[in-house]
Amino acid sequence: LYVETYFNRKHDSDRILNILIGNRPTTIPPETQKNMKMAYVGMTRATHLVCFAIHKSRITQEQIDSLIDKWDIDHITDRQEMPF
């Protein structure tokens, strides 16, 4: 499970989400490079399942639409709805 974190006055999901979608900028700031390294380590160690948790306020419907072909996306809205 890779949960977004708040690092250096910004959420790492804000820095790396567009890169995960495939929109790689020509230059990558040092803070984003650090976030990408952390995400790489967290996501490449899994053997069966990778989950990336992002708060709904930091992802747009357009970004979700871009990811839907690559990721299974579940919306968790309330702890009471969880099956455990």
C-alpha positions as CSV (number, residue, x, y, z in Angstrom):
1,L,0.0,0.0,0.0
2,Y,1.4,3.3,-1.0
3,V,-0.3,6.1,0.8
4,E,0.2,9.7,-0.3
5,T,2.3,11.8,2.1
6,Y,2.8,15.4,2.7
7,F,6.4,16.3,2.0
8,N,8.0,19.7,1.6
9,R,4.8,21.7,1.7
10,K,3.0,19.6,-1.0
11,H,1.5,16.1,-1.3
12,D,3.6,13.6,-3.2
13,S,0.5,12.6,-5.2
14,D,0.4,16.2,-6.6
15,R,3.9,15.8,-7.8
16,I,3.8,12.3,-9.3
17,L,0.3,11.6,-10.4
18,N,0.6,13.1,-13.9
19,I,3.8,11.1,-14.3
20,L,2.0,7.9,-13.4
21,I,-0.6,8.8,-16.0
22,G,2.1,9.2,-18.6
23,N,2.5,13.0,-18.8
24,R,6.3,13.2,-18.1
25,P,7.6,16.8,-18.1
26,T,10.9,17.6,-19.8
27,T,12.5,18.7,-16.5
28,I,11.7,17.1,-13.1
29,P,12.3,19.2,-10.0
30,P,14.4,17.7,-7.2
31,E,11.4,17.3,-4.9
32,T,9.5,15.4,-7.5
33,Q,12.5,13.2,-8.2
34,K,12.6,12.3,-4.4
35,N,8.9,11.5,-4.5
36,M,9.4,9.3,-7.6
37,K,12.2,7.4,-6.0
38,M,10.0,6.7,-2.9
39,A,7.1,5.6,-5.1
40,Y,9.4,3.4,-7.2
41,V,10.7,1.6,-4.1
42,G,7.2,1.3,-2.6
43,M,5.6,0.0,-5.8
44,T,8.3,-2.3,-7.2
45,R,8.6,-4.4,-4.0
46,A,5.1,-5.8,-4.2
47,T,4.8,-9.3,-5.6
48,H,1.0,-9.5,-6.1
49,L,-0.8,-6.2,-5.5
50,V,-0.1,-2.5,-5.4
51,C,-2.5,0.0,-4.0
52,F,-2.0,3.8,-4.3
53,A,-4.2,5.8,-1.9
54,I,-5.0,9.4,-2.9
55,H,-7.5,11.7,-1.2
56,K,-10.3,12.5,-3.6
57,S,-9.7,16.2,-3.3
58,R,-6.3,15.8,-5.1
59,I,-7.4,13.8,-8.1
60,T,-9.6,15.1,-11.0
61,Q,-12.1,13.1,-13.0
62,E,-9.9,13.6,-16.0
63,Q,-7.0,12.0,-14.2
64,I,-9.2,9.1,-13.1
65,D,-10.3,8.6,-16.7
66,S,-6.6,8.5,-17.8
67,L,-5.8,5.9,-15.2
68,I,-8.9,3.7,-15.5
69,D,-7.3,1.6,-18.4
70,K,-4.1,1.0,-16.3
71,W,-5.5,0.7,-12.7
72,D,-8.5,-0.7,-11.0
73,I,-9.9,2.3,-9.2
74,D,-12.1,2.0,-6.0
75,H,-13.6,4.9,-4.2
76,I,-13.7,4.4,-0.4
77,T,-16.0,7.0,1.0
78,D,-16.7,6.0,4.6
79,R,-15.2,3.6,7.1
80,Q,-18.6,2.3,7.9
81,E,-18.9,1.0,4.4
82,M,-15.8,-1.1,4.6
83,P,-16.4,-4.8,4.9
84,F,-13.9,-5.2,7.8
